[in-house]
């Protein structure tokens, strides 16, 4: 005997109360019906996104229908993989998470089930990740490096990010050739013990999704936006990346001498930097999508070369320790 959840509203300001009813259908016979209910709920999601004037009235009902279908099919990964129009589902969920925070735990439950499907995981990465619950964001971006800043001496990777109006980097000393970006971000990075390809990939995605940038000629009172958000709207962005041997040092109290942490990844830092650059390029192609999307320009220096750059700063700078 399979237990199903029958929803009854108590208030639009609170999640609905569930009361249990019995569904004694044979499991095998019930599966096609559940798949159809899931498909019907997905269609309702798409239609509601197309009629925003009905959103406030209908979104909770549609969500509950989809949640019930998803929970009943949580062990059927193939069904989730084969569901049509995953983009509408994740767009609905992102909007619902933002508009109905009281449903946070139930939204998280649904999304974590969907993330068992790699196809749904890819679709989620193409939506507004910042609108999703923290646990879901962590799963999408990778758990490595997500626990927040540590003591600086224990950091495996350091990034100093500065918003710019324009910047240029010398790519070749002999020929004095330069590459230039306009509005966007300048990122200086260094690696130390504990760094790895997985960490670099996670950091690349997090910096592109972080609200650190802005459009050209924007109002300085406006909130910052991510490179991904701007790129999806067709707003030109650039990312200039500069490798640094080390961005952390200690100043001697008595003699004023600089000391640096042990660079135990000395022989591997070139590979880690190249892996990070490739992760940035891959993440841009994966995340900046849509009919109006414009891929950000990526400019990167070569590890081991003397670094020289010029920047017209917008005065916004942050340092991050991973």
N, C-alpha and C positions, 0 to 999 in steps of 0.2 A: 504494500500500500504506500503510494508516494504522497508526501505532504506538499501541498501547494499553498502559496500565500495569497489571500484575497484581501485587497486593499480597501480601506474605508477612511475617508477624509475626516479629520477632526478640526483642521484649520489650515488655511493656506500659508500661515506664518510658521507652521511646525511640520515636520515630517509626518506622514500619515501613520496611524496605528495599524499594525498588522493583526489579523485574527486568522487562526489556522482553520482550514477546511480540508476535508479528505478528498483526494483524487485517486481512486482505486483502479485507474486504467492500467492495463498491462504495459510494462515499461517499453517494450518494443513497439507496440501500437501507438503509444503516446509520443514517441520521438518525432514522427512527421508532423504531428499537430503542434508540437513545441517549436519546431523549426519554422513552421508557417507563422506562428505567433511572433517569433523573432523578426521574420521578414516583414510582417505587417507593421510591427513597431518601428522598424527602420524606415519604412515608407512614411509613417506618420512624422518621424523626426525630420525627414527631408521636406515634407509639405509645410511643416510648421516653420522651418527656417525660411521658406519662400513666402510666408505670410506673417511678417513680424508683428502686425497689429493684433494677432491672436496669441502671441507668445505668452504674455502675462496670464492669460486665462487658461491656456492649455498645456503649458510646458511641464507642470508637475504630473498631470495625468499621463502624458506621453512618456515621461521619464519612468514612472512607476510601471507602465506596461513593458518598457524595454528592460528595466531592471529585473522584473519577475521572469521574463523570458531568458535573460542572460544567466541568472542564477540557476535556473533549471537545466541549462545547457553548459554549465561551467566545465564539465568533464568531456565535452564534445569539441575538442580543438579543431577538428576538420570542419565542423559546421561554422565556427567562427571564421576560419580561414576563407571559406567559400561565400560568406555573406557579401552581397553586392553593396557598392557605394559606401565603403568604409569612411570616406572623407566626410560625408554628411553626418555619420554617427559621431565622429570625434569633434566636428565643429559644434554639433548640438551639445555634446558633453562639456566642451570648453565654455560655451556660453552659459550653460546651466550651472556649472561650478561657480562662475563669476556672479550670476544673478541670484542664485539660491544657496548661499553659504551654509544655511541651516541643514542642508542635505549633504554636507561634506563627507560624512562617514559612508553614506550609502553610495554617493558618487564614486568615492575611492574604491569601494567594494566592486562596483561594476567595471571601473577602469582597470583594476588589477586583474580581473578575469580576462578582459579583452587583451591585456598585454601578454597573456600566454601565447597569443597568436602573433608571429613575427610580422604578418601583413598588417595587423592592427597597430603594432608597435611602430611600424614605419609611418602609418597614417597619423598617429599621435604626434610624432616628431615634426610633422608638417603643419601642425596647428599651433595655437597660442599656448605653448607649454607653460608659460608663467601663470595661466589661469587655472591650471590643474592642481590638485592637492599635492602637498610636499612629498609624500611617499611615492606618488606616481611620477613626479618630476625626477626624483632620485633614481627610480628604476629606469627611466628613459635615458638619463644622462650618465648613468653609471655611478655606483656607490663610492668609487675611489675618489678621494679629494672632496667629498661632499660634506665633510663634518665641520667645515668652517676653518677660519684662520688658526694656526698653531703658534707656538713660540717661534720666532723667526729662525732661531738656530736649528730648529728641527724640520724646516721646510725642505721638501724635495724639489719643488719648482717654484720660482718666483716670477711674477709678471707685473710690470709697471705699465699701466694703460693711461694714455693721455688723449683727450679729444682734440682734434685739430681742424683748422680751416683748410690747411693744405700742408703737405710735407713731401720731402724727397730724400732718397737714399742713394748713395754712390754704390753702384754695383761692381765697378771695375776701376781699380786705382790707376793702372797703366793707361787706359784709354779715357779716363775721367768721364765715364758714362754714368748717367743717373736715371732713376725711375721715380715718377711722381704720382701722388694721389691728391685728390681734393678733399672735401669734407669726409671725416671718418675718424679712425683710431690709429694711433701709433702704439705698438706693443713691444716692450723690451722684455726678453725672457732669458732666464738662466736655469740650469739644472744642477742638482746635487745628488748625494746618496739617497737612494729610495725612488728615484725617478724611473719611469718605464713607459713603454708605448701606450699602455692602457691609461695611465695618468694623463699623458699628453693629449690623448684623444678626448678624455673627459673635460679637460681644461679648455680645449679648443671650442667645444660645443658650448660650454658655460659662458665663455667670454663673448661669443657671437650672440647668445641669447640674453645676456645681461643688458640692463637698460643703462648703457654707457654713452651712446652716441646721440646724434641729432641731425636733422636735415639742414642743408645750407640755408642761410638767411632766416633761420627760425627765430622765434621770440624766446629770449633767454629765460623768460618766466615759465615757459612750457616745460612739461616733464620730459626727462630723457627717454629715449627709446632704444631698442636693440638694433644692431646691424641687420639682423634677420627681419624684424618687423618693417624696417624702412625699405629693405630690399624687396620684400613681398609687395609693397605698394609702388614699386618702380622708382623709389628715391635713390639717387646715386650715392654710393658709399665706397670708401676705400679702407683697406687695412694694410698698414705698413709694419712689418715685423723685423725687429733688430735682435740678433743673437748677442748675448753678453756672457763673458766668462763667469762672472759672479756678480750678483746684485746685493749680496749681504756681506757686511764686514763689521768688525768690532774695533773701536777706537781705544787705544791704550790710555789709561788714566794718567800715568806718569810721563810716558815718553811720547804720546800722541801717535804712536805707530799703528798702522792698520794691520789687522790680522783677519784671515779669511777661513771659513770652515773647510774641512778636508774635502777635496774634490775627488772622492773615491770613484766617480764615474768618468774620470778624466778621458779615458780612451773611448768612451761610449757617448760623450756629449754631442758629438757631431751627428751620430745616428739618431739620438733622441730629438735633436733640433729638426732634422729633416723629417722625422716621423710626425712631429708636431705640425710642421708646415703642411704636410700632406693631409693631416687630419683636419686642418682649417679648410683646405681646398675641398675636401670631400664633404665636410659638414655644410659648407656654403651651397654646394650643388644639391644636397639632400634637403636642406631646410628652406632655402629661398626659392619657393615655387609659387606658381599661380599665373594667371593670364597677364597680369601687369608686372610680373617680377623682373627685377634687374639685378643680375649677379654682381656683388661687390668686387671691386678690383683688389687683387692680392699682390702685394710687393714684398719680397723677402730677401734679406741679405744672406750672404754665404757664410756659413760657420767657419771660423778660422781666419777670415779676411779682416783687415783693419776696417772698422765701421765708422762711417761719417754720414751724418744726416742733418738736414735742416728742417725746421718745423715752425709753422705759424700756429701757435697754440690758441685754443679757445679758453684756456685757464682751468680746465677740468681734468684732474689727475687722481688716480687711485693706485695703490699697490696691493697685490694679492699674494698670499702665501698658501701653497698647496702641499 
